[in-house]
């Protein structure tokens, strides 16, 4: 591994200053499950690495008072998997955290790392899209918020400037009678990346769907919403036939490629199957 300068800021302000003074190729280190293998294999050769482990705000989860959920970017996948506040109202996010690697990996891998790495197959991106999350970003010019749907700009590319960092994800309270689900398909049961991932979130009112969100991963350069499928559900009583129709419409939002893990046609099939399953589960959870 090539030598680099290691910076250990103790606060968010110190981190912003370090980023502003660091070379353009500097990297942020949270859990390191993506960064360290790339450093060891020589794929990245930064002159400076800034370790985020000493910044308390990035590791916090705040929930309550009907204000939604605030999840620090350095919160681990394992914490999301087990946290009671997350599991109570944001179960699809907990489910996505539970699918990241092994337990050992989840104890290190972070929400921010999974999002900022911006892989099309990122497991935690679809639930965040389905929950209408916002990315809270800070830098020398201050703090700004970006809807998570606009955060990704391409394969492994985001709206983050070189001197900015993701502070947290702000997730609105889905409210009562709302339920979500995340499922993915992988060639192996564990320690693999998604061929397709789907998150669905339904909110019911007076026996009808008041709000629907369906988000897809690994079928386009960035995570995408199936808006036509969502519109077909909203305002309607959600029946098995309507779920089947929404699943068919979700396929239209997918722009998959063929690679060694699956053909484009196989991915379209998976979108249909996983959308139907996640909508069915979300409906049951919303009703409960």
C-alpha positions as CSV (number, residue, x, y, z in Angstrom):
1,X,0.0,0.0,0.0
2,X,1.3,3.4,-0.9
3,X,2.1,5.8,2.0
4,X,-0.3,8.6,2.7
5,X,-1.0,11.3,5.3
6,X,-3.6,10.3,7.8
7,X,-5.7,13.1,9.4
8,X,-7.9,12.5,12.4
9,X,-10.4,15.4,12.9
10,X,-12.3,15.5,16.2
11,X,-15.2,17.5,15.0
12,X,-17.2,18.3,11.9
13,X,-15.6,21.8,11.7
14,X,-12.1,20.3,11.9
15,X,-13.1,17.8,9.1
16,X,-14.3,20.6,6.8
17,X,-11.1,22.5,7.4
18,X,-9.0,19.4,6.7
19,X,-10.9,18.8,3.5
20,X,-10.5,22.3,2.3
21,X,-6.7,22.1,2.9
22,X,-6.2,18.6,1.6
23,X,-5.2,17.6,-2.0
24,X,-7.9,17.1,-4.5
25,X,-7.4,13.3,-4.5
26,X,-7.9,13.0,-0.7
27,X,-10.3,10.3,0.5
28,X,-12.6,10.0,3.5
29,X,-12.4,6.9,5.7
30,X,-15.5,5.7,7.6
31,X,-15.7,1.9,7.8
32,X,-13.1,1.3,5.1
33,X,-14.8,-1.8,3.6
34,X,-14.7,-0.2,0.1
35,X,-11.7,2.1,0.5
36,X,-9.1,-0.2,2.1
37,X,-9.3,-2.9,-0.6
38,X,-8.9,-0.3,-3.3
39,X,-5.9,1.2,-1.5
40,X,-4.3,-2.3,-1.0
41,X,-4.8,-3.2,-4.7
42,X,-3.4,0.1,-5.9
43,X,-6.7,1.3,-7.5
44,X,-6.5,4.5,-5.5
45,X,-3.4,6.3,-4.5
46,X,-4.5,9.3,-2.4
47,X,-1.9,11.6,-0.8
48,X,-4.2,12.1,2.2
49,X,-6.9,10.0,4.0
50,X,-9.2,11.7,6.5
51,X,-10.5,9.4,9.2
52,X,-14.1,10.2,10.3
53,X,-14.2,7.9,13.4
54,X,-13.6,10.8,15.8
55,X,-16.7,12.8,14.8
56,X,-19.6,11.9,17.2
57,X,-22.4,13.5,15.0
58,X,-21.6,11.2,12.1
59,X,-22.2,8.1,14.3
60,X,-25.6,9.2,15.9
61,X,-29.2,8.2,15.2
62,X,-31.9,10.6,16.3
63,X,-35.6,9.8,16.2
64,X,-38.7,11.1,17.9
65,X,-41.2,13.9,18.3
66,X,-42.7,13.1,14.9
67,X,-39.7,14.8,13.2
68,X,-38.5,11.7,11.4
69,X,-35.1,10.0,11.6
70,X,-31.7,11.5,11.3
71,X,-28.9,8.9,10.6
72,X,-25.3,9.9,10.7
73,X,-23.2,9.0,7.7
74,X,-20.8,6.9,9.8
75,X,-23.6,4.7,11.4
76,X,-22.8,1.1,10.6
77,X,-25.0,-1.3,8.6
78,X,-25.1,-3.5,11.7
79,X,-26.5,-0.6,13.8
80,X,-29.2,0.0,11.2
81,X,-30.1,-3.7,11.2
82,X,-30.6,-3.8,15.0
83,X,-31.7,-0.3,16.0
84,X,-35.2,-0.2,17.5
85,X,-36.1,3.2,16.2
86,X,-35.1,2.1,12.6
87,X,-36.9,-1.2,12.9
88,X,-40.1,0.4,14.3
89,X,-40.9,2.8,11.4
90,X,-38.2,2.3,8.7
91,X,-38.0,-1.4,8.5
92,X,-36.9,-1.5,4.8
93,X,-33.8,0.4,5.7
94,X,-33.0,-2.1,8.5
95,X,-33.6,-4.9,6.0
96,X,-31.1,-3.4,3.6
97,X,-28.5,-3.0,6.3
98,X,-28.9,-6.6,7.2
99,X,-27.9,-7.7,3.7
100,X,-24.6,-5.9,3.5
101,X,-21.8,-8.5,3.5
102,X,-21.2,-10.6,6.7
103,X,-21.7,-9.6,10.3
104,X,-18.0,-8.7,10.4
105,X,-18.4,-6.4,7.4
106,X,-21.7,-4.9,8.7
107,X,-19.9,-3.9,12.0
108,X,-17.6,-1.7,9.9
109,X,-19.5,-0.8,6.7
110,X,-21.4,2.5,7.0
111,X,-24.5,4.0,5.5
112,X,-22.5,7.0,4.2
113,X,-20.0,4.7,2.6
114,X,-22.6,2.6,0.9
115,X,-24.3,5.7,-0.5
116,X,-21.2,7.8,-1.4
117,X,-19.6,4.8,-3.2
118,X,-22.6,5.2,-5.5
119,X,-22.5,1.7,-6.9
120,X,-25.7,1.0,-8.9
121,X,-26.3,-2.1,-6.8
122,X,-26.0,-0.3,-3.4
123,X,-28.4,-2.0,-1.0
124,X,-29.2,1.0,1.2
125,X,-30.1,3.4,-1.6
126,X,-33.5,2.0,-2.7
127,X,-35.1,2.2,0.8
128,X,-33.8,5.8,1.2
129,X,-35.4,6.7,-2.2
130,X,-38.6,5.0,-1.1
131,X,-38.6,6.9,2.2
132,X,-38.0,10.3,0.5
133,X,-34.8,10.8,2.4
134,X,-32.6,13.9,2.0
135,X,-28.8,14.0,2.1
136,X,-27.4,16.6,4.5
137,X,-24.1,17.8,3.0
138,X,-21.6,20.2,4.5
139,X,-18.5,22.0,3.2
140,X,-16.7,25.4,3.3
141,X,-19.8,27.1,1.9
142,X,-22.0,25.7,4.7
143,X,-24.7,23.1,4.9
144,X,-27.1,22.1,2.1
145,X,-29.7,19.4,1.6
146,X,-30.2,17.3,-1.5
147,X,-33.1,14.8,-2.2
148,X,-31.5,11.4,-2.3
149,X,-33.0,10.9,-5.7
150,X,-30.8,13.7,-7.0
151,X,-27.7,12.7,-5.0
152,X,-26.5,10.1,-7.6
153,X,-25.2,11.5,-10.9
154,X,-23.8,8.3,-12.4
155,X,-21.9,5.1,-11.7
156,X,-19.8,5.9,-8.6
157,X,-20.5,9.6,-9.0
158,X,-22.5,11.9,-6.7
159,X,-23.2,15.6,-6.3
160,X,-20.5,15.9,-3.6
161,X,-17.8,18.4,-4.3
162,X,-14.2,17.4,-3.4
163,X,-14.3,19.6,-0.3
164,X,-17.7,18.4,0.9
165,X,-18.9,15.4,2.9
166,X,-22.1,13.7,3.7
167,X,-23.1,14.4,7.3
168,X,-26.4,12.5,7.6
169,X,-29.5,11.2,6.0
170,X,-32.7,13.0,7.1
171,X,-35.7,10.7,6.6
172,X,-39.3,12.0,7.1
173,X,-41.7,10.1,9.4
174,X,-43.7,7.9,7.1
175,X,-46.7,8.2,9.5
176,X,-49.2,5.7,10.6
177,X,-50.5,3.0,8.3
178,X,-47.3,3.0,6.4
179,X,-45.1,0.0,5.6
180,X,-42.1,-0.8,3.6
181,X,-40.0,-3.7,2.4
182,X,-36.6,-4.3,0.7
183,X,-35.6,-7.4,-1.2
184,X,-32.8,-8.3,-3.5
185,X,-31.6,-11.2,-5.6
186,X,-28.0,-12.4,-5.5
187,X,-26.3,-15.5,-7.0
188,X,-25.2,-16.5,-3.5
189,X,-27.3,-16.1,-0.4
190,X,-24.7,-14.0,1.4
191,X,-21.5,-12.0,0.6
192,X,-22.6,-10.9,-2.8
193,X,-24.0,-7.8,-4.5
194,X,-27.5,-7.4,-5.8
195,X,-28.4,-8.4,-9.4
196,X,-31.6,-6.5,-8.7
197,X,-32.8,-4.7,-5.5
198,X,-36.3,-3.3,-5.0
199,X,-37.7,-1.3,-2.1
200,X,-41.4,-0.5,-1.8
201,X,-43.2,1.8,0.7
202,X,-47.0,2.1,0.9
203,X,-49.1,4.5,3.0
204,X,-52.8,3.8,3.4
205,X,-55.7,6.0,4.3
206,X,-59.4,5.1,4.3
207,X,-58.7,1.7,2.7
208,X,-56.8,3.2,-0.3
209,X,-53.2,3.9,-1.1
210,X,-52.4,7.5,-0.2
211,X,-48.8,7.3,-1.2
212,X,-46.6,4.8,-3.0
213,X,-42.9,4.6,-3.6
214,X,-41.0,1.9,-5.5
215,X,-37.2,2.2,-6.0
216,X,-35.0,-0.1,-8.0
217,X,-31.3,-0.8,-7.8
218,X,-28.8,-2.4,-10.2
219,X,-31.0,-1.8,-13.3
220,X,-29.7,1.6,-14.3
221,X,-26.5,3.7,-13.7
222,X,-28.2,5.2,-10.6
223,X,-31.0,4.0,-8.3
224,X,-34.3,4.9,-9.9
225,X,-38.0,5.3,-8.9
226,X,-40.7,3.5,-10.8
227,X,-43.0,6.5,-10.9
228,X,-45.6,5.0,-13.4
229,X,-46.1,2.1,-11.0
230,X,-46.4,4.5,-8.1
231,X,-49.1,6.5,-9.8
232,X,-51.0,3.4,-10.7
233,X,-51.3,2.6,-7.0
234,X,-52.0,6.0,-5.5
235,X,-55.7,6.7,-4.8
236,X,-56.7,3.1,-5.4
237,X,-57.6,0.1,-3.2
238,X,-54.5,-2.1,-3.4
239,X,-55.5,-5.5,-4.6
240,X,-53.4,-8.4,-5.9
241,X,-54.4,-7.5,-9.5
242,X,-53.3,-3.9,-8.9
243,X,-50.0,-5.1,-7.4
244,X,-49.4,-7.2,-10.5
245,X,-50.1,-4.3,-12.8
246,X,-47.8,-2.1,-10.7
247,X,-45.1,-4.7,-11.0
248,X,-45.5,-4.8,-14.8
249,X,-45.2,-1.0,-14.9
250,X,-42.1,-1.0,-12.7
251,X,-40.3,-3.0,-15.4
252,X,-40.7,0.0,-17.7
253,X,-38.5,2.1,-15.3
254,X,-35.6,-0.4,-15.6
255,X,-32.7,0.1,-18.0
256,X,-30.7,-3.0,-17.2
257,X,-27.5,-4.2,-18.9
258,X,-26.4,-7.8,-19.4
259,X,-23.2,-8.9,-17.6
260,X,-21.7,-12.0,-16.0
261,X,-24.2,-11.9,-13.1
262,X,-27.4,-11.8,-15.2
263,X,-28.9,-10.8,-18.6
264,X,-31.0,-7.7,-19.1
265,X,-34.1,-9.9,-19.6
266,X,-33.4,-11.7,-16.3
267,X,-33.1,-8.4,-14.5
268,X,-36.4,-7.3,-15.9
269,X,-38.0,-10.5,-14.7
270,X,-36.5,-9.9,-11.2
271,X,-37.9,-6.4,-11.1
272,X,-41.4,-7.7,-11.7
273,X,-41.1,-10.5,-9.1
274,X,-39.4,-8.4,-6.4
275,X,-41.8,-5.5,-6.9
276,X,-44.7,-7.8,-6.5
277,X,-43.2,-9.3,-3.3
278,X,-42.2,-6.0,-1.7
279,X,-45.5,-4.4,-2.4
280,X,-47.4,-7.3,-0.9
281,X,-45.2,-7.2,2.2
282,X,-45.5,-3.4,2.4
283,X,-49.3,-3.6,2.2
284,X,-49.4,-6.1,5.0
285,X,-47.2,-4.0,7.2
286,X,-49.1,-0.8,6.5
287,X,-52.3,-2.6,7.4
288,X,-50.8,-3.9,10.6
